[in-house]
Amino acid sequence: MASAAVTDIVHAIGAAGVVGAGGAGFPTHVKLSATVDTVIANGAECEPLLEADHAVMVLEPARVLAGLKIAMTATGATRGYVAVKEKRGTALRVMTELIQREEGISVFALDDVYPIGDEHVLVHEVTGRHVPEGGLPLEAGVVVSNVATLASVADAVEGRPVTSRYVTVAGAVARPVTARFPIGTSVADAIAFAGGPLTERYRVILGGPIMGKLAPDTSAVVTKVTGGIIVLPADHPLVRTRESDIGVIIRQARAACCQCMSCTETCPRHLLGHRIAPHLIMRAVSMSPGPPPDTVAGAWLCSECAVCATVGCPSGLSPVRVNQALKQSMARKGMKNPYHEKDISSHPLRTARRVPSSRMVTRAGIASYMTRPGDGFAEAGETARHSSHTECLSAVFQPDRVSIPLLQHVGAPAVPCVKAGDEVHEGEPIAEIPAGKLGARIHASISGTVTDVGDAITIVAGRRRR
């Protein structure tokens, strides 16, 4: 395809406001401006309970394939993979049947280990290549893009912007569900749609239960990067760990870390050959008057997958929280990652030390939320049996109002191009990328009246005047 056509593709993706839907939120029009030989459609969805990527592959597989082919064209890649867990039987079958006659594209069946969806891990599993320490898949000649992102890429080229996304609402809710929610839908509305919470005192994790972030309250909203809304009792260990004071966590490390090395021996990045040793970092933060800078700098290489805390440490310590705090502290001081080794090789026992997802589920205390009666995707009123933990709906939830954040991506906040009182239609641009900055365009996710413009744009549903 001619260079001008590739430019048109990239422009269309930017105009549609597509960003990485897997959680990173990097503007996709910038990502696909690179030149690589391989594109991987990431359908691993390694976090327990989440079903959003699974829903995209089963309900809208043609969009995923179309987006993958567009991404290959834009980057000049000659090889494409759809990476999906072997246990996801329905998605694996649907994608395999769709792709079987596509030249240069194939399905790669992944083992059910955690965190196999991590870009560094995924690139190695699929291609055998290593992403450099602190580096990006681009440095290994690969673009990794979430399957939901690629579906949005296909839409973008056809002129449809990002206005909604599949989100799983699960955990302590009456009816776990995966459905399309307009961007800006409140967590409260999404939980109500899932039948409401099963406990009076609960907290919400946005994203997956292991790596997601606590929502301040239920006024938080669905963004372009929200794949899950996980409701857990307020006293659940996954909630308590997130709420624990970092000072307490460090004092616990000083008192209880026995340097058994279990956290390091199970660390996925360490097993890939990266120079991160969580047990040494835990020892370093226990030192007085302060930890050696060269040791704690290894925290930059932490992917925050929490394997160390969930299955690694026999004392219940949290190396991942320590690493998070160290990275924040080093960033505030203007310190940068000194580790950029490219010539790395995996640990000889890496395969044997990979952590089964089932072990993560058990140790995280969420096994009781992994099953439900009548599992199935519901489309056009029909329910199909499959390997899902939620009811999956193809219809789009219709909220009465949305509050769409101006910053839900990597880069600068979008600049509003509407004002209070304006009437907008679903799909119309309401905020633009600031000139000369990295960012993403934002569109109205429902039709209605703009009632507030601040850090977010609030739209109340209604009919557009003619």
N, C-alpha and C positions, 0 to 999 in steps of 0.2 A: 504494500500500500504506500502511496506517495506520502512524503513528509507533510504536505499540507493537510492531508486527511488525518494524520496522526495528531497534528496541531488542533484540528477540529474536535477530535475525540477528547483530548485533554481539556480544551476549552469547555466542552459540553459537561464534562464531569465537574469542573470547577463551578460552572453556572448552576448546576443542580445541588451544590452544597454537600457532596459526598465526602465523608470522612471515615476513618477506620472504625468499623462497627464492633470490632472485637474488644474494645476498651481503651485503646491508645488514642483514638481520635485524630490521627495525623491526616491532614488534608490529602485526599486521594489523587487529586489532579497534580499535586507536586510529586507524590510517590511514583506515579506512573510516567513521570517525565524522565525516569532513569532508563538506562540501557542494560539489560540482563539477558541471560540465555534461558532462564527457567522462572516460571510463575507457579506458586503453590496456592491453591484455594484451601484455606485453613478451615476445615469442618470438624476439627478434633473435639472442640467444646469439652475440654478436659475437666472443668469444674463440675462437681456433683450437683444434681438437681436441675441444672440448666438444660433447656430444650429448644431455645430459640434458633440456633443454627441447624439443628436437626429438622425443625419445622420448615425452614427455608428450603433445605435439600429435598424433603419429601413432597411438600406442597407446591414448590415453584422451582423445580430442578432446571427447567429450560432457561430461566433467568440467570441461575448460577453459571451454567455452561456458557451462555452468551457473554456474560461479564468476564469470564475467564478468557475467552477468545479475544475479547476487546482489549483486555489487559496485556495479553501476549502480543497483539498487534502494536499497541502503544509502546511497549518496551523492547520490541524486536525479539522477544523470546521464541525459541523454536520447540520448547518442551513445556508442557503444562501438566499439573497433577491436581486431582481433587483428593485431599487427605481426609479420611473419615475413619472412625474407629470400627474395627471389625464387628464389635458387639452391636453397632447400630445397623442391624440387619436390613431394615426397610430402606434407610438412606443409602446404604452400600449397594443394595440391589437396584434401586431406582437410578442412581447416578451411573452405575456400571452399564445398565441397559441403554441409557441415553448416550453414553460416551463411546461405546464399543466400536463405532465406525469412524470416530474422529481421529484424524492423523495427528500424531505428536501429543495427544492428550490421553491420560489414563487415570484410573482410580488407584490410590495407594491405601491399602488397608492397614490401619494402625493398631498396635497392641493397646489394651485398656490399662495404661499406666499413667501416673500423674507426675509432672505436668506436661504431657506430650504435646499440648497445644502451644507451649512456649516457643517463640520463633527460633531461638538457638537450638532447642531440642528438636523441633520439627524439621528444620533444614537438615540436620544431621541424620535423622531417621529416614527421611525421604531420599536425600541425595548423597549421603555419606560425607558431605563437606562440613567444615567447621566455620562458624561465624567467629571472627576475632573477638578477643576479650573486649567488652565494652563497645562492641561494634554492631553493625546492622547487617541483615541478610544481603543487602546490596553488595557488601564487600565480599560475599561468597558467590556473587553472580545470580542472586535469587531475589525475587520479590515475593513476599508472603502477604496475602490479602484474605481477610475473613470472607466466608461464603456470603454472608449478608451484605458485606461491602460490595462484592462483585455483582450481586443481584441489583444493587442500587446503581452500579456502573452501567449495567444493561438498560436500566430505566432512564438514566441520564442521557444516554446517546439517543434515546427515543423522545427526549424532551420532558421527562417526568422527574421532578426534584424529590429530595428526601423530605417526606412529611410524616412518615410513620415508620415503625419497626416492630419486629417480633420481640416480645418480652415474656419471660417466664415469671409467673407469680406463684411461689411455692413456699414450702415450709409449713408453719402452723396456720394454715388457712383451710377453710371448709372445702374448697374445690380448686385444687391446684390446676392452673391453666396457663397455656402459652397462646398468646393472641397478638394481633397487630394493634398497637396503641399509638395514637397521634403523638408527635413530639410535644412535650409540655403537659401531658396528662399527669395529674397529681398522683402520688403514691397512694393517697387515701382512696381515690377513685379506682385505682387498679386493684387494691386489696378488696374493696367492696365488690368489684366485678368477680373476684375469686371467692365470693361467698363470705368474706369477712374473716377476721382473725379468730383462732380457736382459744385464745387466752386473753385475759383483760390487760395484763402487763406484758408488752412485747416491744421489741426493737426491730428495725428494718435494715437489712444489708443490701446495698445497691451493687449489683454484679453477682459474682459467685460467692458461696458461703465461706470459702477459704481465703480468697484474695480481694473480695469486695470491701467496700467502705461503709461504715455506719452512716445512715441518713440521720440528719439532726432531728427530723420529725416527719410526719406524713404529708407535710406540705411540699416536700421535695418532689421533683418531677422526672418524668422519663425524658432522657436526652438521646442524641444520636448514638451514644456509646453504652446505653443501658441495656444489658442483655438479661438481667434478672432483678427481681424484687423478692428478697428472701425474708420471710417473717419468722422470727424466733422468739421464744420466751425471754423476758428481760434478764433472767438469771442463767441463760444458756452459756456454756463455757466459751463459745465463739464470740459472744457479746462481751462477757466479762474480760476476756483477753484484750479486746479492742479498747475497752474503757479503762484498763489498768494504767496507772501513772508510770511513765517511763523510769522515774526515779526508783520506784518500788521494784520494777523489773530488773534494773541494774543491781540493786542491793541483793535481790534474790540470786542473781548470777554470781556475785561475790561470795555469797554464803553456800551455794549449793552446786556450782559447776565443778565437776570432778575431772574435767578434761578427758572424758571417755572417747571423744572424737566421733560419737554416733551422728551428731549433727552434720559434721563434715563428710562422713562416709556415705550419707544419704543425699547430700546436696546435689541437685541435678547439674548445676553449673560447674561445680568441682569435678563431677564425674565426666564432664565434657572436656576437662583439662584446664579450666580457668583457675587462676590463682586466688581462689577464695577459700578460706579455712575458718568457718564459723566458730569452731572451738577456740582457735587462737584469738579471734576477735573478742569472744566472751572473756577470755583470760586478760586480754589487754585492757578492757574497760574496767577491770577489777583493780588495776594497778594504781598506785598513788606515787606522785601527785597527778599523773595523767598518763593516758595510753600512748604507746609509741605510734607516731603518725603513719609510718610505713605499714604497720600491721592493720590499723583500723581502716586504712584506705581501701583495703580489700572489700569493704562493705559496698563500694561502688558496683561490684560485680554481682551483687545479690539481685535476683529476679523477684524477690518477695513472694515466692510460691508457698512459703510456710511449711515445707516438708520437714525442715529442721525442728520446728516447734510442735508440729502435729504428730509425726511418727518418729522423729529422730531422738529427741531428748527424753531420757528415762526419768528425769527429775521435773518435767513439766515446765521447763524454762522456755524463753521465747527469743532465740537468737534473731529471728526475723524482725521483731520489734526493736531490738538493739541496732540492727543494721539500718532500719528505716530512720531511727533517730540520728545515727551517725551521718547518713547521707544528707539529711536536712541540715545538720550542724555544719558539715563541710561546705555545703552549697551556700549557706549564709556567710561563711568566711571567705568565699570566693575560691575555694579549693576545687581542683578538678581531678578526674580519674587519671591516675598515672599508668594504669594497666591497659595495654593495647597489643598484647602479643598475638601475632597472626599464625605463627607456626606452632599450633597446639595439637595434641592428640588425646583421645579419650582414655580414661582410666581402664585398665585391662578387665576390671570386674564391673564395668558400667552396666552392662545388660543384666547381670545377676542382681545388682543393687537397685534397679528401678523399682519404684513403689507402686504396687497395684492400686488402682482406684478404689477398690473395695476396702482396702486397708485404711485409706484416707477417710472414707465414709464412716467407718467404724470408730476410728480414733477421734474424728471431729464431732462425734455424737449426733449424727444426722441420719442414721440408718432408718429410723422410724418414719422419715419423710420421703423415703425413696420408692415407696410402693403406693398404689391407689387402685381401687376397683374400677373396672371398665376403661382401662387405658385405651386411648385412641385419638386419631386426628379426626376432627369433624369438619367436613367441607360440604357446603350446600345441603346441610341438614343430615349428612351421612357420617357415620363414625366407622373408621377403619382400624382394625386391631394392629398394634405394632409395639415395638420395644420402647415405650415412653412412660414417664412417670407423671405426666400431666395430660389433661385434655387439651388438644391443640386445635385452634380455630383459625380459619382463613379469613373470616370477616374482620373488619376494622371496628374496634370499640369507638363509640361516639360520646365523648365527654361534653358537658355543657360549657366548659371553659378550659383554656390551656394557658400556661405561663411558660413562654419559650425563652430560655436563657440565651444571652448574647455570646457567652463563652461556654461552649460545650465541645471544644476541640483544642488541639495543640495550636498555639499562636496567639494572636491578638483578638480581643472581642470584636464581634461584628458591629458595624455602625448602623443604627436604625435608619430606615428610609420611610418610616410611617410615623404618625403621631396619634395621640389619643383622639378618638372620634372618627378616625378613618374606618371605612368598611373594606374588608379584604376577602378575597376568595382563596380557598385552599390551593396551595401551590404558588401563590404570588410571592415574590421576594419582599421580605420585610426588614432585612438587614444585609448590608454589603461588606465585603472584605475591605478593611482600611487600605488606602493606597500605599503600595510598597511594602506591605506587611504580609506575613504568613497568616492565613486564616481561612475561614469558610463562610460561604453565603448561607443565609437562613431564610426559610420560607414559612408562610402561614400553614399550619397543620390542619386547621379547620376554617370554615367560612364564618365570618361574623364581624363584630365591631371591636376595634382596638380600644381598650379601656385604660391601659397604663403602659408607659414606656419608661423603663429604668434599666436595671441590670438584666431585666427580662421584659419581654413584650407579652402582655396579657390580652387574649382575645376571648370574647364572650360569643358563643354560638348564636347564629341568627341568619336570616336570608339577606343576601346582598341586594341592595336597591338597584333598580334598572334605570 
